């Protein structure tokens, strides 16, 4: 086990817009930017090539050569919106004005116009990771083509992927109340919070059948340590052992000083092809994968080998929670969600886990009068770092990467939700969240690391981790955030204990500390038990 000397991070001062901009290299032809010169040069050579005399560039082909830049809109179609997504000019709840269609091949998602460039940047991160894999995949053309086809089917038209951030409604700390105590100002939300299908009574029957069936299940042969050959189920939209691969990449990245990751049994759960905007549900499923991995004796989610419960089942549980008075204002705000494509947020995630007596704690982050620039964002980063570090016993020798027994965190920003699976600190003292985003499927390059104890020669960690990192630059685009930290180390035996008080509380209480050896396990579940976290490298 390799131990690294502790380094004192440099003083962290929030950058001013001018200073932060100086560290980024801008594409001269579009809004793309990156801190790596070679990535910007590759972007320019691929998407802004110089036309040759033999080339016939029409206006259509030119637009296609720049799929990762926001296209200019006619002035008549531009409308300014507030940070909450509410129109600041004009009237009505016009879906066409509120969303733009992502024109990257295989995507086609309606994206809130103010969020289009971050979405495009992640598409580019996917592309760079794919090129990294193609460069190291000589002699594997058949498997590569199949993988690319599967990824395209998974990503196609994963539309309306935003989960609502209820900035104008009740905060989630008002989490449990009797039906008779509803607040008089609660209102029905519109498309800016619930998405383009806010008024749709039921989703199409074809989509409902697709969600009922869940991800496609295949089987692969795997050799166990005792020499026995067994068949392991593979679910098309679930990726296991990704935490271990990320820990290896963090260790190999020379710019990372330390990193802390969640329980290794957490799986990435992505979208199925053409399913629509169910990101909030997919993030709930990722938290459920943690509960399955630690195998609580009373949880209702079934074994991990059968995958996570489907979205329709999650809707039933949320509605049942409302019936019992848990965050029941959500029913008024949404008009009910069973069988619909309406976006959900932190409140609904909390309702589901509280209904199943799994302790949890909702933490809002927002600006306060007199706070300095980026104070909210820095507070969120510090909270997440402390959350994962709390599982490491005092006196534990410093290591570069820790894989802890902590659950992941449900993360909500304006218009979108993700799952926080860790955090890293660079040698300069800056922090990056490590997230699973259900919109983006893990690349073949990072999937190929499963089962490897040593990274392949030529692996570029900063390229493969790019799609999983959310730093201060990303967080600075938003003013308010909500986190839901699950405390699923133990379940309550009596549901009534949580009905009319705020469920859970953060800290060590409620967690079952277990030790996870640095080696890789096929299931990702715990092996052995002791106090403390696993020191990976």
JORA-V726218 format. One line per field, one symbol per residue. ss: DSSP state (A for helix, B for strand, O for the rest). phi: phi as a letter, one per 30 degrees, with the letter a starting at -180 (. if undefined). burial: b if it has 16 or more other C-alpha atoms within 10 Angstrom, else e. Layout:
BEGIN
ss=???
phi=???
burial=???
END
This chain:
BEGIN
ss=OOOOOOOOOOOOOOOOAAAAAAOOBBOOOOOOBBOOAAAAAAAAAAAOOOOOOOOOOOAAAAAAOOOOOOOOOOAAAOOOBOOOOOBOOOOOOOAAAABBBOOOOOOOOBBBAAAAAAAAAAAAAAAAAAAAAAAOOOOOAAAAAAAAAAAAAAAOOOOOOOOOOOOOOOOOOOOBOOAAAOOOOOOOOOAAAAOOOOOOOOOOAAAAAAAAAOOOBBBBBBBOOOOOBBBBBBBOOBBOOAAAAAAAAAAAOOOBBBBBBOOOOOOBBOOOOOOOOOAAAAAAAAAAAAAAAAOOOOOOOOOAAAOOOOAAAAAAAAAAAAAOOBOOAAAAAAOOOOOOOOOOOAAAAAAAAAAOOBBBBBBBBOOOOOOOOOAAAAAAAAAAAAAAAOOOOOOOOOOOBBBOOOOOBBBBBOOBBBBBBBBBBBOOOOBBBBBBOOOOOOOAAAAOOOOOOOOOOOOOAAAAOAAABBBAAAAOOOOOBBBBBBBBBBBOOOAAAAOOOOOOOOOOOOOOOOOOOOOOOOOOOOOOOOOOOBBOO
phi=.dccddcdddecceddeddddddcccddcaddbadcddddddedddcbdddceddccddddddddbdcbdddceedcdbdbdddjddcbibicdedddbcddcdeiciddceedcddeddddeddddddddddddccdibddddddddddddddddhddhddcdcddccdddddcbbdedcdddddbddcddccjdcdcddbdedddddddddiddcbbbdbddedjdcbccdbcecbbciddddddddddddddcdbbbbdedddcdccdceidjcbdeddddddddddedddhddcdccidddcidedddddddddddddecichddedddcijbeiccddbbeedddedddeciceabcbdbadbeidddiddddddddddddeddddcdeidedbdbcccddddbdcbceiabbcdclabbdddjdcbdcbccddcdededdddddicdbdedidceddddedccbcddddddbcbbbcbcdbcdacddbdddcdbbddilcjddjccdbcbdddccdciddbiaadjcdcdb
burial=eeeeeeeeeeeeebeeeeeeeeeebbbeeeebbbeeeebbeebbeebbeeeeeeeeeeeeeebeebbbbbeeeeeeeeeebebbbbbeeeeeeebeebbbbbbbebbbbbbbbbebbebbbbbbbbbbbbebbeeeeeeeeeebeeeeeebbbbbbbbbbbbbbbbbebbbbbbbbbbeeeeeeeebebbbbbbbbbbeeeeeeeeebeebeebbeeeeeeeeeeeeeeeeebbbbbbbbbbbbbbbbbbbbbeebbbbbbbbbbbbbbbbbbbbbbbbbbbbbbbbbbbbbbbbeeebebeebeebbbbbbebbebbbbbbebbbbbbbbebbbbbbbbbbbbbbbbbbbbbbbbbbbbbbbbbeeeeeeeebbbbbebbeebbebbbebbeeeeebbbbbbbbbbbbbbbbbbbbbbbbbbbbbbebbbbbbbbbbbbbbbbbbeebbeeeebeeebebbbbbbbbbbbbeebebbbbbbbbbbbbbbbbeeeeebbbebbbbbeeebbbbbbbbeebbeebbbeeeeebbbbbb
END
